[in-house]
Amino acid sequence: STRQTEDLGSDAVEATRLGLKNPERVAGYLIEATAREDEEYDLLQNMYEQLMAQWNREMGHVVSVIGGVEEINLFYGDAEERYFPNRPEYQRSALEFLIANALHSPELLLDQKVIGKIYPTGVVDMVLNRQVGILNSILNLDRFQRVVLAASQTEADPFTGVELVQKLTAGLFDASIEKTLPDIYRRNLQRAYVDLLGRLAREKSTDLPGLSRLALEELEERLEKIETDDFGLKAHITDLLARIEAALDED
């Protein structure tokens, strides 16, 4: 028999990929299904917030794959071991899915025709709060420690804490930042990630503080080399560099 711990279903990544198709369909006719002439938009707002909550839950399922374990052989005498770390390739696919879906501007939640009817100031903070929650969960100290432990027990091509931090940083700061100002959702998330690395660099246990500090130093070196005439991009990079400098000085 098999039971999952911090892992929903035999493949939470594929289950979430399929699970998001229903919210995508719903989002396509949200206004038509909820709005009535001469009525306020309370139902539309309620359905939109349910859509956002479901998106958040689906992403949480995938986060659980990273550093998660599979529980097999539930009864004494079945086998020598009971808990097995999730396969390296499974954890990699989860991280790649999150970078591509949870940590990019979620188009599913950004239909201005919907947002403009229910929120006078938009949903920038609402989206950021959920993305930062996902980011914090990925780099949770306990989860990171489980990744490190699982890697130490894996002989072939382990998924390591180094790989986790490096891929996360590369995913949030892809090559586009060297040419184009990211949108507001991406800028907010990049700032939040730098701040998170700064906090983690001051922790006293695990490998994560050292990796966080190194990630900040490498990111600083990369950002300093960017030359641009785009005032907005220059301002964003200046802000990121100031945050990195403050984090490294405080460490």
Solvent accessible surface area in square Angstrom, and as a share of the most:
residue,aa,sasa,rsa
1,S,95,0.61
2,T,75,0.44
3,R,122,0.44
4,Q,47,0.21
5,T,55,0.32
6,E,74,0.33
7,D,3,0.02
8,L,95,0.47
9,G,43,0.42
10,S,102,0.66
11,D,58,0.30
12,A,1,0.01
13,V,6,0.03
14,E,72,0.32
15,A,54,0.42
16,T,2,0.01
17,R,112,0.41
18,L,100,0.50
19,G,23,0.22
20,L,14,0.07
21,K,99,0.42
22,N,71,0.36
23,P,1,0.00
24,E,94,0.42
25,R,144,0.53
26,V,31,0.18
27,A,21,0.17
28,G,70,0.67
29,Y,109,0.42
30,L,4,0.02
31,I,47,0.24
32,E,141,0.63
33,A,48,0.38
34,T,11,0.06
35,A,28,0.21
36,R,131,0.48
37,E,158,0.71
38,D,145,0.75
39,E,108,0.49
40,E,139,0.62
41,Y,87,0.33
42,D,100,0.52
43,L,95,0.47
44,L,0,0.00
45,Q,62,0.28
46,N,73,0.38
47,M,62,0.28
48,Y,4,0.01
49,E,70,0.31
50,Q,96,0.43
51,L,9,0.05
52,M,1,0.00
53,A,38,0.30
54,Q,50,0.22
55,W,6,0.02
56,N,56,0.28
57,R,139,0.51
58,E,22,0.10
59,M,1,0.00
60,G,31,0.30
61,H,62,0.28
62,V,0,0.00
63,V,3,0.02
64,S,22,0.14
65,V,0,0.00
66,I,0,0.00
67,G,2,0.02
68,G,2,0.02
69,V,37,0.21
70,E,46,0.21
71,E,6,0.03
72,I,48,0.24
73,N,35,0.18
74,L,42,0.21
75,F,146,0.61
76,Y,231,0.88
77,G,65,0.63
78,D,74,0.38
79,A,58,0.45
80,E,180,0.81
81,E,108,0.48
82,R,101,0.37
83,Y,109,0.41
84,F,73,0.30
85,P,45,0.28
86,N,8,0.04
87,R,124,0.45
88,P,21,0.13
89,E,102,0.46
90,Y,9,0.04
91,Q,4,0.02
92,R,39,0.14
93,S,40,0.26
94,A,0,0.00
95,L,0,0.00
96,E,93,0.42
97,F,8,0.03
98,L,0,0.00
99,I,22,0.11
100,A,64,0.49
101,N,50,0.26
102,A,0,0.00
103,L,0,0.00
104,H,68,0.30
105,S,21,0.14
106,P,7,0.05
107,E,136,0.61
108,L,32,0.16
109,L,1,0.01
110,L,31,0.16
111,D,63,0.33
112,Q,124,0.55
113,K,148,0.63
114,V,5,0.03
115,I,4,0.02
116,G,50,0.48
117,K,83,0.35
118,I,20,0.10
119,Y,30,0.12
120,P,138,0.87
121,T,127,0.74
122,G,29,0.28
123,V,2,0.01
124,V,43,0.24
125,D,100,0.52
126,M,46,0.20
127,V,1,0.00
128,L,37,0.18
129,N,96,0.49
130,R,74,0.27
131,Q,1,0.01
132,V,36,0.21
133,G,38,0.36
134,I,8,0.04
135,L,1,0.00
136,N,61,0.31
137,S,37,0.24
138,I,0,0.00
139,L,2,0.01
140,N,67,0.34
141,L,51,0.25
142,D,96,0.50
143,R,20,0.07
144,F,0,0.00
145,Q,88,0.39
146,R,79,0.29
147,V,0,0.00
148,V,43,0.25
149,L,103,0.51
150,A,8,0.06
151,A,16,0.12
152,S,87,0.56
153,Q,112,0.50
154,T,39,0.23
155,E,178,0.80
156,A,79,0.61
157,D,100,0.52
158,P,40,0.25
159,F,3,0.01
160,T,44,0.26
161,G,4,0.04
162,V,70,0.40
163,E,29,0.13
164,L,0,0.00
165,V,4,0.02
166,Q,106,0.47
167,K,68,0.29
168,L,0,0.00
169,T,19,0.11
170,A,60,0.46
171,G,12,0.12
172,L,0,0.00
173,F,1,0.01
174,D,54,0.28
175,A,71,0.55
176,S,63,0.40
177,I,1,0.01
178,E,72,0.32
179,K,171,0.72
180,T,82,0.48
181,L,57,0.28
182,P,17,0.11
183,D,68,0.35
184,I,62,0.31
185,Y,34,0.13
186,R,21,0.08
187,R,51,0.19
188,N,21,0.11
189,L,1,0.00
190,Q,3,0.02
191,R,48,0.17
192,A,19,0.15
193,Y,0,0.00
194,V,0,0.00
195,D,49,0.26
196,L,13,0.07
197,L,0,0.00
198,G,2,0.02
199,R,115,0.42
200,L,14,0.07
201,A,7,0.05
202,R,81,0.30
203,E,67,0.30
204,K,194,0.82
205,S,64,0.41
206,T,45,0.26
207,D,83,0.43
208,L,0,0.00
209,P,18,0.11
210,G,48,0.46
211,L,28,0.14
212,S,0,0.00
213,R,83,0.30
214,L,89,0.44
215,A,9,0.07
216,L,0,0.00
217,E,67,0.30
218,E,92,0.41
219,L,5,0.02
220,E,41,0.18
221,E,97,0.43
222,R,69,0.25
223,L,2,0.01
224,E,112,0.50
225,K,142,0.60
226,I,27,0.14
227,E,164,0.73
228,T,28,0.16
229,D,148,0.76
230,D,61,0.31
231,F,168,0.70
232,G,29,0.28
233,L,0,0.00
234,K,101,0.43
235,A,51,0.40
236,H,6,0.03
237,I,12,0.06
238,T,82,0.48
239,D,48,0.25
240,L,0,0.00
241,L,39,0.19
242,A,57,0.44
243,R,80,0.29
244,I,0,0.00
245,E,99,0.44
246,A,58,0.45
247,A,10,0.08
248,L,24,0.12
249,D,109,0.57
250,E,117,0.52
251,D,71,0.37
